Amino acid sequence: MPAKITVVDKTFFQKEVLGKEVQLVDVRTQEEYESGHIDDALNFNIIDKKTFLEQIETLDKEEPVYLYCRMGGRSNRAALLMKGKGFTQVFDYSGGYNDWMGVNAGVPRDQISKK
């Protein structure tokens, strides 16, 4: 099967990922992850590329992998790296954690209330 990256949205994540036994990876920093994450996601920080490349080797390349970051930029970078390493089904949640939490990306960070 040729490698494929599929960009998905919140509804897809809610139906296909939440509460299921899947390979879900949060590619944000550990600090971001610890402040909140989706379901039982693994935390593989894409900014630390060397460690990230080692960590993804623990995943099954033939099974779907679901990625997210804060707003979609880092998960896209991770998806491209994983495709290059032979992962066949990579799903990239384009809205990221901000979308998941309903955070308006247009609002300055200091004006977003913490729940």
C-alpha positions in Angstrom: 0.0 0.0 0.0 1.5 3.4 -0.9 2.0 5.8 1.9 -0.8 8.3 2.3 -1.3 11.4 4.5 -5.0 12.3 5.1 -5.9 15.6 6.6 -8.8 15.2 9.0 -11.0 17.4 11.3 -12.5 17.3 14.8 -15.5 15.2 13.8 -13.3 12.5 12.2 -11.2 12.4 15.4 -14.3 12.1 17.6 -15.7 9.2 15.5 -12.5 7.3 14.6 -10.1 8.0 17.4 -11.7 8.8 20.7 -11.9 5.9 23.0 -10.5 3.4 20.5 -7.2 1.4 20.6 -5.3 3.4 18.0 -1.9 4.9 17.5 -2.6 8.5 18.6 0.4 10.8 18.8 0.6 14.4 20.2 3.6 15.9 18.6 3.7 19.0 20.9 6.3 19.7 23.6 6.0 17.8 26.9 4.9 21.0 28.7 2.1 21.5 26.1 1.1 17.8 26.5 1.0 18.0 30.3 -1.3 21.0 30.2 -3.8 18.8 28.4 -4.1 16.3 25.6 -6.6 14.2 23.6 -7.6 10.8 25.0 -4.6 8.6 25.8 -2.2 10.1 23.2 1.5 9.3 23.2 3.8 12.4 23.4 6.5 12.4 20.7 7.9 15.9 20.5 8.6 16.8 16.8 10.9 19.7 17.8 13.3 17.1 19.1 13.7 15.5 15.7 16.3 12.9 16.7 14.3 11.5 19.6 11.0 11.8 17.5 12.5 9.6 14.8 13.5 7.0 17.4 10.1 7.1 19.1 8.1 6.6 15.9 10.0 3.3 15.3 8.1 1.9 18.2 4.8 2.2 16.2 3.4 -0.2 13.7 4.0 1.3 10.2 1.2 -0.7 8.7 -1.5 0.5 11.1 -3.1 4.0 11.0 -1.3 6.7 13.0 -3.3 9.8 14.1 -1.3 13.0 14.7 -2.1 16.4 16.2 -0.3 19.4 17.5 -1.5 22.8 18.6 -2.8 24.2 15.3 -1.7 21.8 12.5 1.8 23.0 11.5 4.0 20.6 13.5 1.7 17.6 12.9 2.0 18.3 9.1 5.8 18.2 9.5 5.5 15.0 11.5 3.2 13.4 8.9 5.7 14.1 6.1 8.6 12.6 8.1 6.6 9.5 9.0 5.5 9.1 5.4 9.2 9.2 4.4 9.9 6.5 7.0 7.4 4.1 5.5 4.2 4.7 7.5 1.4 3.8 5.2 -1.7 5.5 6.8 -1.0 8.9 8.5 -4.0 11.0 9.6 -3.2 14.7 10.4 -5.7 16.6 12.5 -5.5 20.0 10.9 -7.1 22.0 13.7 -5.0 20.6 16.4 -5.5 20.9 20.2 -6.8 24.4 19.9 -9.6 23.3 17.6 -10.3 20.3 19.9 -10.7 22.6 22.9 -12.7 25.2 20.9 -10.0 27.9 21.2 -10.4 30.7 18.7 -7.1 30.9 16.9 -7.7 34.6 16.2 -7.8 35.6 19.9 -4.5 36.7 21.4 -3.2 34.1 23.8 -3.3 36.4 26.9 -7.1 36.8 26.3 -7.9 33.1 26.3 -9.3 32.1 29.6 -8.1 28.9 31.2 -10.8 26.4 32.2 
